Amino acid sequence: MAKMRTTTRGGRQGKAKHNDRTYLPPEERPRENRYSYVGQKNAPNLTFKEAELRYYEKRYSEGLEARNERYKRQGHKERCKTIEDLYKGDKTCPTETIFQIGDVDKCADPETLRKCYVEYMRAIQDWSSKHGGHFHILDYAMHFDEKTPHVHERAIMDVKDKDGHFIIAQEKALREAGIELPDPSKPEGRYNNRKITFDKMRREMFQEICLKHGLKIEVVPRPQRQMHKSVHEYKRERSEKNVVALKQLKKQGLIR
């Protein structure tokens, strides 16, 4: 019998609005789903986006204002940013990870997925607290209304700058947390960075919890996961290969 595969894929993509289903009228929002702001109190009436912006405002405003003042003194007002800019920035927006057990053909039931994710969430938060407190889960949404139950987790990583202000800096946060490069003997780069090691650690943490709950899962990653390439990167590489192939055909006179 084939084993189920776990999914823990993500990146700086996805929108908070999709996760809490606020684009739907209240009467159409699936009742079986589960939504939660993590670490925020008194926010029951906020959308995920509003809650995330509140978190950014509270945690990063001081550092942002200090940087803006520095830019103004240096004569670079054009570099000044708002909290909204920070929230939408390519390198400073929340990261989103999807957790899933199985696929449309065979998957874990919603309650089992819920238990596994909640246990994982507590484990990763415990790990973070013991390694500098750099990783913060902002919110999660359990979507049980679709054919394959899954969880959307949105998070952020930060550190303190030399002035004691919190700033969003993923690689620096992972470095301070003690996360090593996949291959320390090679230069840091797209395919050799601490995020790859961190994602592997989280995936294995989630898989261990799934196994503990008696789930029959495949723990050996697919080749493409080992290479850690995004869909965008695969498309770009495929396009580049197509260009090379066309040039060869033209050189051979097979096409014009």
N, C-alpha and C positions, 0 to 999 in steps of 0.2 A: 504494500500500500504506500503510495507516494506521501511524503511528509509535506506539511504546510511550510511555506516560507514566511518569515517575519519581514515586515517593511518598516524601516526607520529612515526614510529619505527626507531630505529637506534642503533649505537654503534661504536666501533672502528673496522670497517670492510669496505669493498668496496675499490675500487681503483679509483683515480682521472682520470686515463686514460679512463675508461669506460664512465665517465660522459660527457667529452667533445668530445667523439667519435674520438679521434685522432688516434685510431687504424684503422680507415677507410680512404681510399683515399679521398682527398678533394671533388672529384666529387660525392662520395657516401654518404657524410654526410647529414643527413636529414635537409632540409632547414626550416622545420616548428619548429624545436627545438630552444630553447633560452639558451644562455650560458652567464655567467657574473662572472668576478672577482670582489669581493666586497672590496672596500677600497684600490684598487691598480690602479694607473694610468700608462699610457704608457706601457701596457702589452698586446696589441691586438694580437701579434704574438706568444705569449707563450702558451704552453699547460697548463692545470690545474696543473699538477705535477710541472712544471717549475715555475709557478706563486706561488705555495704553498712553494716550496723550497726557492724562493726569499724572501717570507714573513718570513720564519724561519730564514734565513740568516740575514736579517735586524733586526729582533726583538730579537732573542735568542742567537746570536753569542757571544755577550759580556759576558753574564752570563755563557755560555758554556765554553768559554775560561778561565774565572775565576775559574770555578770548575776544569777544566783540570789542571790548574797550581797548585791548591790546592792538587789534587791527586798526581801530580809529586813530590811535596814537601814532601808528606806523604809516598812516595815510592810505590804508587799504579798506575803506568802508565797504567796498564791493564784496569783501570776503565775509562780512557779517551775516549771520544766519539766525533764523527764528527756531523755536522749538518744533514748529511744523516742518521746517527744512530738515532738521535733524531726524525727525520721525520718518521722513520720506527718502532720506539719503541712501544711496546704494550701499554704503559701508556702515551706516548708523541706524538703519531701520531694523525692526525685529526680525529674527530668523524664525522660520516656520518648519516644523518637522511633523511628518505624518507617521503615526504608529498603526500598524495593521498586522493581523495574524491570518495568513491564508489569502485566498482570492475569491472571486465570484463563484468558482466551482466548489470550493471547500474552505470554510473559514471558522474561526472560533465564534462562539455565541457572544452577544453583547455583554452579558454579565461577566463572562470570563475575561474578555478584553478589558472591561472596566477594572476588574480586580488587578490584572497584570499591570495596567498602566498606572493605577494609583500607587501600587507597590513600587514600580519603577520610579515614579515621580518623587516619592519619599526617599528612595535610595540616592537619586542624583542630587537632591537637595542636601542630603546628609553629606555626600561626597563634597559638594561645593562648600558647605560650611567648614569642612575640615581642610580645605585647600584655598583659603583666602576669601571665600564668599563672592566669587566673580560671576557666577552663572545664576541668572534669575528667570524663572518661568513667570511670564506675565499673565497668561490665561491658557485655558484649554477648552476644546469643544469635542464632545463625544457624539459622533454622527451615527446613529443607529437606524436612521430612516432610509439608508441606501442599501443596495444589495450586499455590499461588503462593509461591515462595521469598521470604523476607523476613528482615530483621534487626531485632531489638529492641535499641536502645541506651539505656542509662540513665546519666544524667549529673547533675552539680551545678555551680553557680556560686557562688563566694565571694569575699570581700575581707577585708582586715584592718581591725579597728576602731581607734579612737584609742589603745587600749592594746596594740595589736599582736596581738590574738586573731583567729583566723579565724572569720568569721561568714557564714552563707548569706544572700546579698543579691543577687538576680539583676539588678535594674535598676541598682544601684550598680556591680556588677561589669562590666556592659556599658558603662556610662558611663566607667568607668576604663579599659576596653579600647579606648575611642575610637569606639564604635558610636554613630552618630547616629540621631535620630528620622527616620521616613520623611518627615515634613514638618516641618522645623525651625521653620517660620513659625507653626505651630499648637501649642496646648497639648498636653502629654503626656496620653495617656488610653488607653482600651481599644483604640481603632483607630489610635493614633499613639504607639507605644512602641518602645523599642530592641529588644525581643525580635522584633518583626516584621522589622526590618532584619537582625538576626542570623540569623533563620530563612531569610530570602531569600538571604543570603550563603552559608549552608550548602547550601541547595538548589542554587544555581548552582555551587558548588564540586563537589558530587556529580555534577551534570549534565555539567560539563566533563570529569570523569573518565570518565563513561559514553561520551561522544562520543569521547574519546581511545582507548577500547577498541573503537571501531567500531560502537557500538550506534546504531540509528536511533530516536531519542527525540524527543518533543515538548518544546520548552523554553519555550513560551508558557504561563503558568499559566492555569487555568480562572478565570472571573470570581469565583467564591466564594473561591478561594484568594487572589486579589488583595485581597478584602475582609477576609481573615484572620478569619473567624468560625468559632467552634467549633460542633459539633453542638448543644451545649446552648444556645448563643446563638441558633442558627437556630430551634430548637424554641420558645424563649421568645418570639422575635419573631413566629413564626407564631401562637402562642397569643394574643399581644396583638392581632394583626390579626383573629383570629377573634372576640375580645371586642368590638372596635370594630364589626365587621360585624353582630354580633347586636344591638348597641345601635341601629344604624341601622335594622335590620329592625323592631325593636320600636317605634321612633319613628315609622316609616311605617305601623304598625299591621298589618304582615304576619304577625307572630308575637306571642304573648303571653309 
